[in-house]
Amino acid sequence: SDYYNDAMHPCLRGGIVISSFIVYLVIGAAIFEALERPAEKDRAEAAANLKRQVLEETTSTYNISNSSIANITESLDRYYRAESAYQAAIQENWFFGPAFFFCAVVVTTIGYGNISPSTSGGQIFCVLYALIGIPFTAYLLTMVGGFYGKAYSKLETRFYSKLQVDKRSKRRRRIIKWLFIGVLAGVCYLLFFVIPAIIFSAVETWTYRESAYYAFITLSTIGFGDFVAGQNVEHNEYRGVYKVAVAVWTVLGLSFLALIIGRMTGAFGSVVEGKKSEEEGE
């Protein structure tokens, strides 16, 4: 009976964690639907109204049939696609600065998707480069994270000694631990989100909100690609240097964010293990 109960604890805990994760995804989907779906419908309705308005104005002004408008529209569509391809072709993405940024995006697995190699040689090299670069980057991030971790441990020790944590109850120790993580997360937010977002909003054509959003989406390696640094820089002569600087910020920020997420994961684990210990004590 005791063996059966001991075996059930991990299964029960795992079931709770998996169920909580699914609920978290469901809640997120519901909130995103509530926030984004109405705007999506409004955009679709506005586009349909604009299309209908243009069609009516064109037929009444120029006295041409709908079939003729369809032919003109098709020709214009081909033109705009050609113009879009032309604008993409004339934008220089493969000199050293942007190429360096692209390499950082590949090996950190952010993958914005805004540029990609078009030649056979480039695509083959990208695969080989990623196969070596991704584990190498993981090792580098672990090493940098270890440096951050040592600094974190020293700060944590000093912080705990000043507050005399050893003399406090388990619950208070947990509160103090979360407080320290919160302070460190605040410093991380300032160094890797607030200040870079100010710089991005000054250099790019983004608002501060969009800049902060880009910073988090990048450092969390989500990388939607809706915002990418260095695409619309006014002073093109500094674009290469700017892209290199963003790549360096990305690597350092990834390590720091990984440290914070790791500490938060450990804190969550300690809470679960603490509850488990209390249940076993009872």
C-alpha positions in Angstrom: 0.0 0.0 0.0 2.8 2.4 0.9 4.7 1.5 -2.3 1.5 2.2 -4.3 1.0 5.6 -2.6 4.6 6.5 -3.2 4.3 5.6 -6.9 1.1 7.6 -7.3 2.6 10.8 -6.0 4.8 11.5 -9.1 2.0 10.5 -11.4 -0.5 12.7 -9.7 2.0 15.6 -9.6 2.7 15.1 -13.3 -1.0 15.0 -14.1 -1.6 18.2 -12.3 1.3 19.9 -14.1 0.1 18.7 -17.5 -3.5 19.7 -16.8 -2.3 23.1 -15.6 -0.3 23.6 -18.7 -3.3 22.7 -20.9 -5.5 25.1 -18.9 -2.8 27.8 -19.3 -2.9 27.3 -23.1 -6.7 27.3 -23.2 -6.8 30.5 -21.1 -4.2 32.2 -23.4 -6.1 31.2 -26.5 -9.4 32.5 -25.1 -7.8 35.9 -24.1 -6.0 36.3 -27.5 -9.3 35.5 -29.3 -11.1 38.1 -27.2 -8.3 40.7 -27.8 -7.5 40.1 -31.5 -10.6 38.6 -33.1 -12.7 41.8 -33.1 -9.8 43.8 -34.7 -9.3 41.1 -37.3 -13.0 41.2 -38.2 -12.9 45.0 -38.3 -9.9 44.9 -40.7 -11.7 42.4 -43.0 -14.9 44.5 -43.0 -13.0 47.7 -43.7 -11.1 46.0 -46.6 -14.3 44.7 -48.0 -16.0 48.1 -47.8 -12.9 49.8 -49.4 -12.9 47.2 -52.2 -16.7 47.8 -52.8 -16.3 51.6 -52.7 -13.4 51.5 -55.2 -15.3 49.2 -57.5 -18.4 51.4 -57.5 -16.4 54.6 -58.0 -14.4 53.1 -60.9 -17.5 51.8 -62.7 -19.4 55.1 -62.4 -16.5 57.4 -63.1 -15.0 55.5 -66.1 -18.1 53.7 -67.3 -16.3 50.3 -67.6 -17.6 46.8 -67.0 -16.8 44.6 -64.0 -14.9 42.2 -66.2 -12.6 45.1 -67.4 -12.0 46.1 -63.8 -11.1 42.5 -63.0 -8.5 42.6 -65.7 -7.1 45.9 -64.6 -7.0 44.6 -61.0 -5.1 41.6 -62.0 -2.6 43.7 -63.9 -2.2 46.0 -60.9 -1.8 43.0 -58.6 1.1 41.7 -60.8 2.6 45.2 -60.8 2.5 45.5 -57.0 4.0 42.0 -56.6 6.8 43.0 -59.0 7.3 46.2 -57.0 7.4 44.3 -53.8 10.0 41.9 -55.2 12.0 44.8 -56.5 12.0 46.6 -53.2 13.1 43.4 -51.5 15.8 42.8 -54.1 17.4 46.3 -53.8 17.5 46.2 -50.0 21.0 45.0 -49.1 20.8 42.1 -46.6 23.9 40.2 -47.3 26.8 42.6 -46.5 28.7 41.8 -43.3 26.5 43.5 -40.7 23.1 42.0 -41.7 24.8 38.7 -42.5 26.3 38.7 -39.0 22.8 39.4 -37.6 21.4 36.6 -39.7 23.9 34.1 -38.3 23.0 35.1 -34.8 19.3 34.6 -35.6 20.1 31.2 -37.0 22.3 29.8 -34.2 20.0 31.2 -31.4 17.0 29.6 -33.2 15.0 32.8 -33.1 14.3 32.6 -36.8 12.5 35.8 -37.8 11.9 34.6 -41.3 12.4 38.1 -42.8 15.4 37.0 -44.9 16.7 33.6 -45.9 19.4 32.2 -48.3 18.1 31.9 -51.9 21.0 30.1 -53.5 21.5 26.3 -53.3 24.9 26.8 -51.8 23.6 29.3 -49.2 20.8 26.9 -48.2 23.1 23.9 -47.9 25.6 25.9 -45.9 22.8 27.3 -43.6 21.9 23.7 -42.7 25.5 22.7 -41.9 26.2 26.0 -40.2 23.1 25.6 -38.0 24.0 21.9 -37.1 27.3 23.1 -35.6 26.2 26.6 -34.5 23.1 25.7 -32.5 24.9 23.3 -30.0 27.9 25.6 -29.9 25.6 28.6 -29.1 23.9 26.5 -26.4 27.3 25.8 -24.9 28.1 29.5 -25.1 24.8 30.5 -23.5 25.4 28.0 -20.7 28.9 29.4 -20.1 27.7 33.0 -20.0 24.7 31.8 -17.9 27.2 30.2 -15.5 29.0 33.5 -15.1 25.7 35.2 -14.4 24.8 32.4 -12.0 28.0 32.9 -10.0 27.3 36.6 -9.7 23.6 35.7 -8.8 24.8 33.3 -6.1 27.1 35.9 -4.6 24.4 38.5 -4.6 21.9 36.0 -3.2 24.2 35.0 -0.3 24.8 38.7 0.6 21.1 39.4 0.4 20.1 36.4 2.5 22.8 37.1 5.1 21.6 40.7 5.6 18.1 39.6 6.0 19.2 36.6 8.3 17.1 34.2 6.2 18.4 31.1 8.2 16.6 32.3 11.3 13.2 32.7 9.6 10.4 30.2 8.9 10.1 28.2 5.7 7.2 30.4 4.4 9.2 33.6 5.0 12.3 32.0 3.3 10.1 31.3 0.2 8.8 34.9 0.3 12.3 36.3 0.5 13.5 34.1 -2.3 10.7 35.3 -4.5 11.5 38.9 -3.5 15.1 38.5 -4.5 14.1 36.9 -7.9 11.7 39.8 -8.4 14.4 42.4 -7.7 16.8 40.6 -10.1 14.1 40.3 -12.7 13.6 44.1 -12.4 17.3 44.7 -13.0 17.1 42.3 -16.0 14.0 44.1 -17.3 15.8 47.5 -17.0 19.1 46.4 -18.7 17.7 44.1 -21.4 14.2 45.5 -22.1 13.7 49.1 -20.9 17.0 50.6 -22.1 17.1 48.6 -25.4 13.4 49.5 -26.1 14.3 53.2 -25.7 17.1 52.8 -28.2 14.9 50.8 -30.6 12.1 53.4 -30.5 14.7 56.1 -31.2 16.4 54.3 -34.1 13.4 52.4 -35.6 10.0 53.7 -36.7 8.4 51.9 -33.7 6.6 53.1 -30.6 8.1 52.3 -27.2 5.4 49.6 -26.7 6.3 47.9 -30.0 10.0 48.2 -29.1 9.5 46.5 -25.7 7.4 43.8 -27.4 10.1 43.2 -30.0 12.8 42.9 -27.2 10.8 40.2 -25.3 9.8 38.3 -28.5 13.4 38.2 -29.5 15.0 37.3 -26.2 12.4 34.6 -25.5 13.3 33.2 -29.0 9.7 33.3 -30.1 10.7 35.4 -33.1 7.5 36.1 -34.9 9.2 38.3 -37.4 6.6 41.1 -37.4 9.3 43.4 -36.1 12.9 43.0 -37.0 15.7 45.5 -36.0 17.6 47.2 -38.7 15.0 47.0 -41.5 14.2 50.7 -41.7 17.2 52.4 -40.4 17.5 56.0 -41.8 21.3 56.2 -41.8 22.2 53.2 -43.9 25.9 53.6 -43.5 25.5 52.6 -39.8 23.1 49.8 -40.4 25.8 47.1 -40.4 27.3 48.3 -37.0 23.7 48.5 -35.6 22.9 45.0 -36.7 26.1 43.6 -35.0 25.2 45.5 -31.8 21.7 44.0 -31.8 23.2 40.5 -32.3 25.5 41.0 -29.3 22.6 42.3 -27.2 20.6 39.2 -28.3 23.2 36.7 -27.1 23.8 38.5 -23.7 20.1 39.0 -23.2 19.3 35.3 -24.0 21.7 34.2 -21.3 20.3 36.6 -18.7 16.7 35.7 -19.5 17.5 32.0 -19.4 19.0 32.6 -15.9 15.8 34.3 -14.7 13.5 31.7 -16.2 15.7 28.9 -14.7 15.5 30.5 -11.2 11.8 31.0 -11.5 11.4 27.3 -12.6 13.5 26.3 -9.5 11.3 28.5 -7.3 8.2 26.8 -8.7 9.8 23.4 -8.1 10.6 24.3 -4.5 7.0 25.4 -3.9 5.7 22.0 -5.3 8.4 20.0 -3.3 7.6 22.1 -0.2 3.9 21.2 -0.5 4.8 17.6 -1.0 7.0 17.6 2.1 4.2 19.2 4.2 1.8 16.5 2.9 4.2 13.7 3.8 4.8 15.3 7.2 1.1 15.2 7.9 
